[in-house]
């Protein structure tokens, strides 16, 4: 069970979509249909979408089918993973700088960086958009990222 149809996940997808539209002035996916239909559309989109919450060590709280496949995780594994673990230790400072830049500016649309799957497979993401999540009251609720380009890399030596 992926959790994608769970009411809390459907509500979270609305937060993702609303925040993306407010920050970037365009839609991430077509907003036709019910919230459940939009959640299914995002889950099955041909690009990666992931997000994390606001914990001191933020934990991933959403990943669509492309994200689950790329990071080689189940929904349950992904949604229990601190987001920092998606990057190798040597690349975590770079990731922290990206998240700080996103917090300061609302979004970035030019991020590239190296990530690692659960099994150790390395890949470089390219031209990622990272944006802040905020609810209707403007309360910060985390950050999300989307990208449709990645390149497999050789294992680290």
Secondary structure as UniProt FT lines:
FT   TURN            4..5
FT   HELIX           7..24
FT   HELIX           35..43
FT   STRAND          48..52
FT   TURN            56..57
FT   STRAND          59..63
FT   HELIX           65..71
FT   HELIX           75..78
FT   TURN            79..80
FT   HELIX           83..86
FT   HELIX           89..91
FT   HELIX           92..105
FT   STRAND          107..116
FT   TURN            118..119
FT   STRAND          122..134
FT   TURN            136..137
FT   STRAND          140..147
FT   STRAND          149..152
//
